[in-house]
Amino acid sequence: MGTYYNELRNRLILAAVNVNSFAAEGDASHNHLSNGRLAALAEVLEDFGHKVRFRKTMSVTNNCFKILELKIDGELVISNTN
């Protein structure tokens, strides 16, 4: 299970990075797509008993989401307060 968890965790982090990258580019379509992927992967990890936090630390600018903070099981993985 550890290997599968690590794969899902890495995909979750990549999705969050993509959300912010597409926001910086102003690409709302891909930003929203990546945000949906992030939400879906978070749900899967939560189903496996892990705690994922990002929804309360999001901002929206120019119709694009930006992840300000991502925590997985209490570990701060992304901190983007710019």
N, C-alpha and C positions, 0 to 999 in steps of 0.2 A: 504493500500500500504506500510506503514511503516514496517509491519512485513515481507512482502515479500522482501522488500529492505534489511532489516537486514539479512535475510537468504542468499540472493545473495551476500551481502557484506562479510559475514562470509565464504561462499564457496570460494569467490575470495581470501581472505586472506589465507585460508587453502591451496589453489592451489599454491600460491606464496611460502608459507612455504615448501610445498612439492617439488617445483622446487629446492629450495636451499638445502633441505635435500638430495634429490637424486643426486644433483651435488656433495655434500660432500662425498657421497658414491661411486661416479663414475658410477652410474647407468644411462647411457645415454638414454636407452629406456624409463624408467619411468620418467626421467627428461623431455624428449621431450613431453611425454604424458601429464604431469602436466602443461607444458608450453602452450600446446594447450588448455587445460581446462581453464587456466588463461586468455588466449586471448579471448576465447569464452565468458566467464563470464564478462570480461571487456567490450566487445561489447554490451552485454545485458544491463549492467548498463549505458553505454553511450547512448544507445537507449532510456533509461528512463530519460535522461537528466543529468546524473551524469558525472563528469570528473574523469577519471582514468588515472594515469600516471605511467608507468613502462617500456615501450618499449625503451625509450631513456636512461635508467639507467640500462641496462643489460650488462653483460659481458659473454664471452664464453671461457671456459677453458676445455681442454681435451674433446671436443665435447659436453660439458654440459653447459646449460644456468645457469646463476646466477642472481637473482634479487637483485640489490644493493639498490633500493629504490622503494617503492610503495606508491603512494599518491591517496587518494580517496577524491574528492571534496576539494582538497587543504590540507587535513589532512595527515601528515606523518604517515603511518601505519607500514611500515617496513623500517628500515635503517640498511644496512648490508655492511659496507665498508671494512670488513676484506678480 
